[in-house]
Amino acid sequence: MSLVETRCILFLLVLAIGFSSCDEAEEIPAYLYIEDFGMQTDPLDEGSNSQNYRDVWVYIDQQPAGIFELPASVPVLRSGETTVSLFPGIYENGISATRVIYPMTTAFDQTVTLNPLEIDTLSPVVGYKEECNFKMVADFEFGNPFDSSSPDMQLSLTENEQDVFEGNKSMKMRSTLELPNFQILSNVAYELPVDGRQTYLEFNYKCDAPFTILVKAFGDGTASFEVISVREKEDWNKFYVHLTPSLGQLFVEGFNGPFQIVFAGGLKDDMESANWYWDNVKLIHL
C-alpha cells in the first residue's frame, strides 16, 4: 500500500469517527439541591438535635456519586425514577482534611423522578441509629456529670443567656492568673468498646483559649491519652471527636477500661483570664 493510500484511509477513518460522535446525544444532567440536613432526636434519651454536618455523601441507585459541601447542587446523569441516598458528613476531630460519613446517624433515602436540567430540592432528615449506645447525654439542665480536678478551680453551671447554647444552662470553666490551668473529668468512668466499634464524643462549645480532650484509662494502673486539641472559638460550634483509635491504643498498652473523659486547658501567655463553655456533651458508641 502506497503512502498516499494510507493517508487517504486514515483521513476517512477520522471523518467516520467525527460523524459518529456528532450522532451521539450529549448527556444532560438533572440536578439535586440539598440545603442542609435536619436532625431528629428523642430529647429524653438522645438529647439535643444540634448538628454540624458539613457535607453530603450522595449515592444514586446504591452507587457513589460524590461528596459535596453543603449547601450542595448535585448533577446527576440519570433520568426517570431513581433512588437517592444521602449521608451526612462531618469534619472528624474538627479537621477539614478528614471528611467522613458520620457513622452514628442513619441515611436519608428517597425515590425521585429525574428529568434533564430540572432541579429537585431534597430536605433530608436523619437520626441516630437504633444500635447507638448513649453513655452520657449532658445538657446541664439538672446537674453536671463533670468535676474539676481541684476544688479551687472555677467550674460552674452558667445561666447567663449569652453563654448558654440552648436550654437554660451550660457548663463554664474560668481561669485566671491565680490558677491558670484546669482539668475537668467526667465523674463516672465508662465501659467503652476496645474492639474497634465506633465511639464518638460530641459537644457544643465556645472558648477564649484552646483546650485538649483526653481519655483517662484504668486497668493495671492508669494512663491518659491525648486525643485532640481544640482551638479557641468566639461563637458556638459543634465538634465531633473520634475516640475509637485512642481506645484501641490504650487497649494495646494494657488498659481496657473503664474510661473517663477529660477536658484540659489553660491561659495563653498574653492572657489574664479566659472562659470555656460546653453544652450538649454526648458520649456514644455502636
N, C-alpha and C positions, 0 to 999 in steps of 0.2 A: 504493500500500500504506500502510495507516494505521500510526501509531507503535506501537499495541498489537499489530498483526500482526507487525511487525518484531521486537518484543521477544520474542514467542512463538517465532518461528523461531530467533532467537539462543539462547534457552533450550533448545530441543530439540537444537540443534547441540552445545551444551555437554554435555548429557546423553549424546548419542551418543558423543562423544569419550571421556567418562568411562567408559562401559560398555566401549568398545573397549579402553581401556588396562587395564581390570581383567582382560580375557580374555587379555592377553599374559602369558606366563610370565616372571617376573623371572629374569634371568640369574644363575646362582650359580657362582662361580669354583671351579676346582681350585687347588691350591697346590703350588709347588715350594719346597723348602728347600735352601739351599746354605750350608754352614758356612764353607768355605774352598776354595781351590784347592790341589791338590798340584802340585809342580813336579818333572818328571823330566828329568835331565840325564845326559850322558856325562861322568863325572868327569875323564877324561883330556883331552878336547877342549873341554868346556864349563864345567868347574869345578863349584862348589857349586850345590846346588839351593835355596839360601835365596831367599826371595821376600818381597815386601811388597805383595801385591795387596790393594787396599782396597775395590774394588767388583767387582760382576759386571754385565756388559752382557748382557742377555738378548734373544735372538731366538727367536720362535716361528714355525715354518714359514717361516723366512727373513725374517720381518717384525719390526722392532724392537718390543720390549715394555717397555723401560725400563732404567734404570741403578739398581742397588740396592747400598747399603752392606752389606758382609759383617759378620757372617752375615746372610743375606737370606731372607725369606719372600716369595715372589713369587706374587701372584694371577694366574691365567690364565683368561680367559673362553673356554675351549675344552674340548671333551670328545672322548674317543676317542683314536686313535693320532695322536701329534703329534711332530714333530721339534723338539727343543730344542737351541739352540746357545748356548754360554756363552763369553764372552770376559773374560779378566782385565783389571781396570782399575787404574791407578796414579795417584798424585799426581805429575804431571810436574814436575820440579825441586822436589819437596817441597811443592808449593803445592796446597792442597785445592780451590782455585778452578779449577785446570787438571786436571780428571779426564779421562783419556784411556784408550782401549784400548792396552795395551802392544803395540806393533807387532812386537816381536821373537818373540812367542810364538804358538803355534797356538791354534785354538779347540777347545772340547770339544763334541762332538755326540753326542746320544743320542735315541733314539726311545722315548717313554713313552706309556702309555695313561692319559689323564687322566679323572678322574671328579669331579663336583662335590663340594666340601667335603673331598675326600681330599687328603692331603699326600704327595707323592713326594719323598723325600730323594735328592739327587744328590751324588755325590762326584767332582767334575771333576778330571782330571789333565791338565796341559798340558806342553808342552816348547818348546824353541827351534825356530823354523822352519828347514827344511833350508838355505835360502838365507842364513842368518846367517853372517857372516864374523867370526871372533873374532881381533882384532888383539892383544889382551892378555887373559890369564887368569892373575891373580896371586893365589895363596893363601899365598905367602911361606914355604912349607914347605921349599923348596930354593933360596932366593935372593930377591933383591929387585930388581925392574925399575925402581926409583926411586933417584935420587941427590939429595942436598941441594945447594943452590947454593953452600954453603961447607963445607969440612971441619970447621969449628968447630961446626957445628950438630949437635945430639944426635939424629941419625936412627939407628934401630936396629931389629932384629927382637926382639920380646919373646916369651919362653916362659912368662911369668907366667900361670898358669891363669886368674886373674881378668880378665886383659886380652887374652885370646885368644877370638875369636868361636867358631871351630871349628877342629879340627885341633890343631896344636901351636904355631903361631906366628902373630903378627900384626905389622904394621908400626907402629912407635911413633915419634912426634916429641915431644921435651920441650924447652920453652923456659923460660928463667929471665931474671932482670933483666940478667945479663951479655950475653945475646944474645936479646932479647925477640921478635924476628920471625924467620920462617922461610919458605923456599920449597923445595919438593920438585918435581923434574921427572922425567918418565919418561926412562930412559936411552936410549930409542930414539925417533926421530921417525917417525911412522907416516904412510903414504899412506892418506888417508881421502877419501871421496867429497865432491865440492863441487857435485854436480848435483842435490841435493835428496833423495837417498836417506837413509833414516832411519839415524841414528847416535846411539848412547847410550853413556853411561858408567854402570856400576853399581858399587856398593860397599856394604859394611857398615862402620859407623863408630860411635865414641863419642868425646866430646871435652869438655874443660873450657871451651873458648872457641870462638868462631866461626872458620871458615876459608872461603877463597874458592877456587873452581875456575876455572882459566883455560885457554885454549888458546893455545899459542905457535906461531906460523906462520912458515914460511920461504918465501922467494921472492926478490924483489929487495930484500933486507934481511930484517928480522924484525919481527914485530908480535905483541903479546899481547892477547887478547880476554878480558875478564872475563865469565864465563858466569853464575854464580850464587854467592851466599854461603849457607853452611850454618850454621845456628845450633847452639849447644852442645847436647849430648845426653848425659845421665848414663848411660843404658843403650844397649846396641847397637841400631842402627836400620839399615834398608836404604834406600838412596837411588838414584833414577833421574834422571840428567841428560840432557836432550835437547840434543845438540850440533849437530844439523842447521842451525838458524838461525845459529849462531855461525860454522860453517864456510862457510856461504853468504855471510855478511857479509865474512869475511876474503877470500873469493874475489873479491867485488866490489871490494875495496880493493887487489887485485892480488897476493894471497898464496894460491897454490894448493897449498901444502904442500911438504914433509911437515909434520906437526904433532906437538907434544909436549903431553902432559897435565901440568898444573901444579896442585899444592895449595899455598896460601899462607895464612899466618895469623900470629898473634902474641898477646901478653898483652893482656888488658884493663887499663884504668888502675889498678884496685884489686888486681891480681894480682902475686905474686912468682914464681910458676911455674905451668905448665899442661902437660897432656899431651893428645895426639891419637893416636887409634888407627884403623887401617884394616885390613880383611880382604876377601878375595874381590873384588878390583878387576878389572872386565871392561870392555873397550872393544870394542863390537860395531857392525857396520853391515850393512845389507841390500845 
